[in-house]
Amino acid sequence: MSTPLSLVVLVVAIALVFDFVNGFHDAANSIATVVATRVLTPVQAVIWAAFWNFAAFLVLPLKVANEIAKIIDASAVSIGLVFAGLAGAIFWNVLTARLGLPSSSSHALIGGLLGAGLAKAGPDVVNWEKIKRTAVFIVYSPLVGLALGFVLVVGVMWIVHRMTAKRKVERTFRGLQLVSAAAFSLGHGANDAQKTMGIIAVLLIGANRLDPGVLESADGLPLWIVLSCHGAIALGTMFGGWKIVKTMGNKLTRLQPMGGVCAESAAAMTLFFTSYKGIPVSTTHTITGAIVGVGSANRLSAVRWNVASQVVWAWVLTIPGSAAVAALTYGVVAVLS
């Protein structure tokens, strides 16, 4: 028996709300450095980031969407399970946004699916290999971002330290930061919008409204799913998350245009690689690691480690926190249905 179309449309709409909240929540990732260095005003920055978020579908294959769609066995997927997973993820995103903590929307979504899947059918329906791969990159992505940010800024400092035209150097890096911010926003759109695409795809497959074979192709999803998800995340970025911008752009460390270019470039390289490989990583973790790497290249005391430790705790709690909310939500849905 196929799921009523009205329910499918409702949960697809909720998935797009999550995508919007993702863009809202992660706007700081895309614009914090370019705002902190005053290359762009906040309004200019969100428009710039939103454009490149949307344009990302033209650049990279949809491998991340396929990975997310395979976290829970399709035979166990139902309207209630997807709704509960999204509820857990949205709740966690809103909570951490209000607290000003840059937690991971990606891991909130994965935690939501995990909690709802376990509540419905137990551990057998969970693809633990996919979960393990994601868990490994919870550690790897910020470390790679940190290392690349450190290496890039040290290399750039070595190149420019003998240049006498300091104003010309700063002007050059202010221009380059537009490019690096665009590159990071492109990587953010490619990785994060695809996660919602995966949710919508698995929902439609579970409702017998999409052929499971689309997941075997890197670009097999219907165009309306791709465009609606990129549009939702771009709109969310337009509205921004200003408390998190403050944490990312000013509280972790003070950045100059040169440091902003290096941090964004390091994070963009990491996101391009992981998106191409189909690994759903956290853009938040990646850019935070890159910012810390750039700040620590000057001196370790340049990084406010107490703020960094709060951010890490938000990371640690994201998957279990969103999973718990999703499991409770599924329990309520199961009782009411």
LINTA-V764660 format. One record per backbone hydrogen bond with DSSP energy under -1.0 kcal/mol. CO is the residue of the C=O (numbers start at 1). NH is the residue of the N-H. E is the energy in kcal/mol with one decimal. If there is no record, write none. Layout:
# LINTA-V764660
co=CO nh=NH e=E
co=CO nh=NH e=E
This chain:
# LINTA-V764660
co=4 nh=8 e=-1.9
co=5 nh=9 e=-2.8
co=6 nh=10 e=-2.0
co=7 nh=11 e=-2.4
co=8 nh=12 e=-2.4
co=9 nh=13 e=-2.3
co=10 nh=14 e=-1.9
co=11 nh=15 e=-2.3
co=12 nh=16 e=-2.0
co=13 nh=17 e=-1.8
co=14 nh=18 e=-2.3
co=15 nh=19 e=-2.1
co=16 nh=20 e=-2.3
co=17 nh=21 e=-2.9
co=18 nh=22 e=-2.9
co=19 nh=23 e=-2.3
co=20 nh=24 e=-2.7
co=21 nh=25 e=-3.6
co=22 nh=26 e=-2.9
co=26 nh=30 e=-1.2
co=27 nh=31 e=-2.1
co=28 nh=32 e=-2.8
co=31 nh=35 e=-2.2
co=32 nh=36 e=-2.9
co=33 nh=37 e=-2.1
co=34 nh=39 e=-1.5
co=34 nh=40 e=-1.6
co=35 nh=38 e=-1.3
co=41 nh=45 e=-2.9
co=42 nh=46 e=-2.3
co=43 nh=47 e=-1.8
co=44 nh=48 e=-2.3
co=45 nh=49 e=-2.8
co=46 nh=50 e=-2.6
co=47 nh=51 e=-2.0
co=48 nh=52 e=-1.6
co=49 nh=53 e=-2.3
co=50 nh=54 e=-2.1
co=51 nh=55 e=-2.1
co=54 nh=57 e=-1.0
co=55 nh=58 e=-1.9
co=56 nh=59 e=-1.9
co=56 nh=60 e=-1.4
co=62 nh=66 e=-1.3
co=63 nh=67 e=-1.8
co=64 nh=68 e=-2.3
co=65 nh=69 e=-2.0
co=68 nh=71 e=-1.6
co=71 nh=127 e=-3.3
co=73 nh=76 e=-2.1
co=78 nh=82 e=-2.3
co=79 nh=83 e=-2.6
co=80 nh=84 e=-2.5
co=81 nh=85 e=-2.4
co=82 nh=86 e=-2.5
co=83 nh=87 e=-2.5
co=84 nh=88 e=-2.3
co=85 nh=89 e=-1.9
co=86 nh=90 e=-3.0
co=87 nh=91 e=-2.5
co=88 nh=92 e=-2.0
co=89 nh=93 e=-2.3
co=90 nh=94 e=-2.6
co=91 nh=95 e=-2.5
co=92 nh=96 e=-2.5
co=93 nh=97 e=-2.2
co=94 nh=98 e=-2.3
co=95 nh=99 e=-1.6
co=96 nh=101 e=-2.8
co=101 nh=103 e=-2.1
co=104 nh=108 e=-1.8
co=105 nh=109 e=-2.1
co=106 nh=110 e=-2.3
co=107 nh=111 e=-2.8
co=108 nh=112 e=-2.3
co=109 nh=113 e=-2.4
co=110 nh=114 e=-2.5
co=111 nh=115 e=-2.9
co=112 nh=116 e=-2.4
co=113 nh=117 e=-2.7
co=114 nh=118 e=-2.6
co=115 nh=119 e=-2.2
co=116 nh=120 e=-2.0
co=117 nh=121 e=-2.7
co=118 nh=122 e=-1.3
co=122 nh=125 e=-1.1
co=123 nh=126 e=-1.3
co=125 nh=73 e=-2.9
co=126 nh=128 e=-1.4
co=127 nh=131 e=-1.7
co=128 nh=132 e=-2.8
co=129 nh=133 e=-2.3
co=130 nh=134 e=-2.1
co=131 nh=135 e=-2.8
co=132 nh=136 e=-2.4
co=133 nh=137 e=-1.5
co=136 nh=140 e=-2.2
co=137 nh=141 e=-2.0
co=139 nh=143 e=-1.3
co=140 nh=144 e=-3.2
co=141 nh=145 e=-2.4
co=142 nh=146 e=-2.7
co=143 nh=147 e=-2.8
co=144 nh=148 e=-2.8
co=145 nh=149 e=-2.5
co=146 nh=150 e=-2.6
co=147 nh=151 e=-2.6
co=148 nh=152 e=-2.8
co=149 nh=153 e=-2.3
co=150 nh=154 e=-2.2
co=151 nh=155 e=-2.5
co=152 nh=156 e=-2.7
co=153 nh=157 e=-2.5
co=154 nh=158 e=-2.1
co=155 nh=159 e=-1.7
co=156 nh=160 e=-2.5
co=157 nh=161 e=-1.6
co=160 nh=163 e=-1.5
co=164 nh=166 e=-2.1
co=165 nh=169 e=-2.0
co=166 nh=170 e=-2.5
co=167 nh=171 e=-2.5
co=168 nh=172 e=-2.3
co=169 nh=173 e=-2.3
co=170 nh=174 e=-2.1
co=171 nh=175 e=-1.7
co=172 nh=176 e=-2.3
co=173 nh=177 e=-1.7
co=176 nh=180 e=-2.5
co=177 nh=181 e=-2.5
co=178 nh=182 e=-1.8
co=179 nh=183 e=-2.4
co=180 nh=184 e=-2.4
co=181 nh=185 e=-2.4
co=182 nh=186 e=-2.2
co=183 nh=187 e=-2.2
co=184 nh=188 e=-2.7
co=185 nh=189 e=-2.7
co=186 nh=190 e=-2.3
co=187 nh=191 e=-2.2
co=188 nh=192 e=-2.8
co=189 nh=193 e=-1.2
co=193 nh=197 e=-1.6
co=194 nh=198 e=-2.2
co=195 nh=199 e=-1.6
co=196 nh=200 e=-2.6
co=197 nh=201 e=-2.6
co=198 nh=202 e=-2.5
co=199 nh=203 e=-2.1
co=200 nh=204 e=-2.4
co=201 nh=205 e=-2.3
co=202 nh=206 e=-2.5
co=203 nh=207 e=-1.6
co=204 nh=209 e=-3.5
co=205 nh=208 e=-1.7
co=211 nh=214 e=-2.0
co=212 nh=215 e=-1.7
co=213 nh=216 e=-1.5
co=214 nh=217 e=-1.1
co=217 nh=220 e=-1.2
co=218 nh=62 e=-2.1
co=222 nh=226 e=-1.5
co=223 nh=227 e=-2.8
co=224 nh=228 e=-2.0
co=225 nh=229 e=-2.1
co=226 nh=230 e=-2.1
co=227 nh=231 e=-2.4
co=228 nh=232 e=-2.3
co=229 nh=233 e=-2.2
co=230 nh=234 e=-1.9
co=231 nh=235 e=-2.2
co=232 nh=236 e=-2.2
co=233 nh=237 e=-2.1
co=234 nh=238 e=-1.8
co=235 nh=239 e=-1.2
co=236 nh=240 e=-1.4
co=241 nh=245 e=-1.7
co=242 nh=246 e=-1.9
co=243 nh=247 e=-1.7
co=244 nh=248 e=-2.9
co=245 nh=249 e=-3.1
co=246 nh=250 e=-2.0
co=246 nh=251 e=-1.8
co=247 nh=252 e=-1.7
co=252 nh=304 e=-2.8
co=256 nh=260 e=-2.6
co=257 nh=261 e=-2.5
co=258 nh=262 e=-2.0
co=259 nh=263 e=-2.6
co=260 nh=264 e=-2.5
co=261 nh=265 e=-2.4
co=262 nh=266 e=-2.3
co=263 nh=267 e=-2.3
co=264 nh=268 e=-2.7
co=265 nh=269 e=-2.4
co=266 nh=270 e=-1.8
co=267 nh=271 e=-2.4
co=268 nh=272 e=-2.6
co=269 nh=273 e=-2.0
co=270 nh=274 e=-2.4
co=271 nh=275 e=-2.6
co=272 nh=276 e=-2.2
co=273 nh=277 e=-1.8
co=274 nh=279 e=-3.2
co=279 nh=281 e=-1.4
co=282 nh=286 e=-2.0
co=283 nh=287 e=-2.4
co=284 nh=288 e=-2.2
co=285 nh=289 e=-2.5
co=286 nh=290 e=-2.0
co=287 nh=291 e=-2.5
co=288 nh=292 e=-2.5
co=289 nh=293 e=-2.4
co=290 nh=294 e=-2.3
co=291 nh=295 e=-2.6
co=292 nh=296 e=-2.7
co=295 nh=299 e=-1.5
co=299 nh=302 e=-2.0
co=300 nh=303 e=-1.4
co=303 nh=305 e=-1.4
co=304 nh=308 e=-2.0
co=305 nh=309 e=-2.2
co=306 nh=310 e=-1.4
co=307 nh=311 e=-2.1
co=308 nh=312 e=-2.2
co=309 nh=313 e=-2.1
co=310 nh=314 e=-1.8
co=311 nh=315 e=-1.9
co=312 nh=316 e=-2.5
co=313 nh=317 e=-2.0
co=317 nh=321 e=-2.6
co=318 nh=322 e=-2.7
co=319 nh=323 e=-2.2
co=320 nh=324 e=-2.2
co=321 nh=325 e=-1.9
co=322 nh=326 e=-2.3
co=323 nh=327 e=-2.6
co=324 nh=328 e=-2.2
co=325 nh=329 e=-2.4
co=326 nh=330 e=-2.7
co=327 nh=331 e=-2.0
co=328 nh=332 e=-1.9
co=329 nh=333 e=-2.7
co=330 nh=334 e=-3.0
co=331 nh=335 e=-1.6
co=332 nh=336 e=-2.3
co=333 nh=337 e=-2.0
